[in-house]
Amino acid sequence: MAGSTMFDRGEWRTTLDQVTAEHEGELATIEVLDPSVGHQYEAERLPFSSLSYDPKDDTVIGAVGGKSPRYPVVLRHMVWHPTEIDVATEDIPEAAVRVVAPDGSTTLITFYPEESGT
């Protein structure tokens, strides 16, 4: 991604914890870009819950919802054994995190400021 920073595996946990803190209260979209099935939305502009890396299971977990009566259920998207993680914050309209899976599919998590009145 343009204007992004790629992180080493040893930095993934800390980086994603920082992303979670920075984007608390925002909305998030989770998209899966898979060469075999195409572009799929998992969640579109739902309240962001968390983004984390579990080194024991080698899994990235993105979660939306579960923060209000309007969205009481948490939706989790997991990427097992990711090969790359990068965070884009410069030269783009919205901050985003890209996670690449071993099969080449990519999960893109994009953050949007919560709109007033929603």
C-alpha positions as a Python dict, from the first residue, in 0.01 Angstrom:
ca = {
    (1, 'M'): (0, 0, 0),
    (2, 'A'): (120, 350, -74),
    (3, 'G'): (229, 546, 231),
    (4, 'S'): (244, 235, 445),
    (5, 'T'): (485, 81, 691),
    (6, 'M'): (552, -294, 688),
    (7, 'F'): (636, -446, 1025),
    (8, 'D'): (851, -742, 1129),
    (9, 'R'): (673, -1034, 1295),
    (10, 'G'): (818, -937, 1635),
    (11, 'E'): (639, -600, 1614),
    (12, 'W'): (297, -728, 1506),
    (13, 'R'): (141, -764, 1850),
    (14, 'T'): (248, -419, 1972),
    (15, 'T'): (161, -253, 1642),
    (16, 'L'): (-191, -397, 1627),
    (17, 'D'): (-252, -311, 1994),
    (18, 'Q'): (-153, 48, 1908),
    (19, 'V'): (-385, 48, 1604),
    (20, 'T'): (-670, -66, 1832),
    (21, 'A'): (-605, 220, 2075),
    (22, 'E'): (-575, 480, 1799),
    (23, 'H'): (-899, 382, 1623),
    (24, 'E'): (-1124, 327, 1924),
    (25, 'G'): (-1470, 470, 1855),
    (26, 'E'): (-1430, 462, 1477),
    (27, 'L'): (-1608, 254, 1215),
    (28, 'A'): (-1430, -21, 1023),
    (29, 'T'): (-1472, -213, 702),
    (30, 'I'): (-1321, -560, 661),
    (31, 'E'): (-1260, -670, 302),
    (32, 'V'): (-1109, -991, 173),
    (33, 'L'): (-927, -976, -160),
    (34, 'D'): (-885, -1333, -282),
    (35, 'P'): (-755, -1413, -631),
    (36, 'S'): (-970, -1727, -653),
    (37, 'V'): (-1308, -1581, -541),
    (38, 'G'): (-1264, -1207, -587),
    (39, 'H'): (-1334, -912, -361),
    (40, 'Q'): (-1568, -983, -65),
    (41, 'Y'): (-1689, -757, 218),
    (42, 'E'): (-1701, -924, 561),
    (43, 'A'): (-1824, -609, 739),
    (44, 'E'): (-1897, -259, 616),
    (45, 'R'): (-1860, 47, 842),
    (46, 'L'): (-1940, -126, 1169),
    (47, 'P'): (-1811, -8, 1509),
    (48, 'F'): (-1447, -112, 1541),
    (49, 'S'): (-1379, -340, 1837),
    (50, 'S'): (-1018, -459, 1815),
    (51, 'L'): (-728, -580, 1604),
    (52, 'S'): (-475, -817, 1757),
    (53, 'Y'): (-205, -1072, 1684),
    (54, 'D'): (-186, -1397, 1881),
    (55, 'P'): (173, -1523, 1849),
    (56, 'K'): (92, -1860, 2007),
    (57, 'D'): (-159, -1948, 1735),
    (58, 'D'): (7, -1721, 1475),
    (59, 'T'): (-326, -1554, 1400),
    (60, 'V'): (-442, -1198, 1334),
    (61, 'I'): (-792, -1130, 1470),
    (62, 'G'): (-997, -832, 1359),
    (63, 'A'): (-1326, -765, 1540),
    (64, 'V'): (-1617, -527, 1482),
    (65, 'G'): (-1943, -476, 1673),
    (66, 'G'): (-2023, -571, 2030),
    (67, 'K'): (-2001, -210, 2149),
    (68, 'S'): (-2364, -97, 2152),
    (69, 'P'): (-2723, -221, 2156),
    (70, 'R'): (-2741, -142, 1785),
    (71, 'Y'): (-2452, -383, 1713),
    (72, 'P'): (-2452, -625, 2009),
    (73, 'V'): (-2275, -914, 1836),
    (74, 'V'): (-1900, -923, 1775),
    (75, 'L'): (-1793, -1036, 1429),
    (76, 'R'): (-1438, -1169, 1419),
    (77, 'H'): (-1230, -1219, 1108),
    (78, 'M'): (-915, -1429, 1147),
    (79, 'V'): (-608, -1471, 930),
    (80, 'W'): (-405, -1777, 1024),
    (81, 'H'): (-28, -1774, 970),
    (82, 'P'): (-7, -1428, 812),
    (83, 'T'): (298, -1353, 601),
    (84, 'E'): (282, -970, 600),
    (85, 'I'): (121, -690, 795),
    (86, 'D'): (143, -328, 700),
    (87, 'V'): (-31, -13, 819),
    (88, 'A'): (-112, 280, 590),
    (89, 'T'): (-164, 619, 750),
    (90, 'E'): (-1, 862, 504),
    (91, 'D'): (-121, 992, 168),
    (92, 'I'): (-459, 815, 197),
    (93, 'P'): (-807, 938, 292),
    (94, 'E'): (-859, 664, 557),
    (95, 'A'): (-612, 465, 767),
    (96, 'A'): (-592, 96, 679),
    (97, 'V'): (-424, -228, 781),
    (98, 'R'): (-336, -496, 526),
    (99, 'V'): (-282, -858, 631),
    (100, 'V'): (-158, -1112, 375),
    (101, 'A'): (-233, -1484, 420),
    (102, 'P'): (-7, -1767, 297),
    (103, 'D'): (-241, -1839, 2),
    (104, 'G'): (-199, -1481, -124),
    (105, 'S'): (-542, -1360, -12),
    (106, 'T'): (-538, -1019, 153),
    (107, 'T'): (-754, -880, 432),
    (108, 'L'): (-792, -504, 429),
    (109, 'I'): (-926, -329, 739),
    (110, 'T'): (-1012, 36, 675),
    (111, 'F'): (-1101, 288, 946),
    (112, 'Y'): (-1350, 576, 919),
    (113, 'P'): (-1427, 846, 1177),
    (114, 'E'): (-1769, 781, 1327),
    (115, 'E'): (-2022, 1007, 1163),
    (116, 'S'): (-2226, 1229, 1391),
    (117, 'G'): (-2580, 1108, 1448),
    (118, 'T'): (-2504, 739, 1387),
}
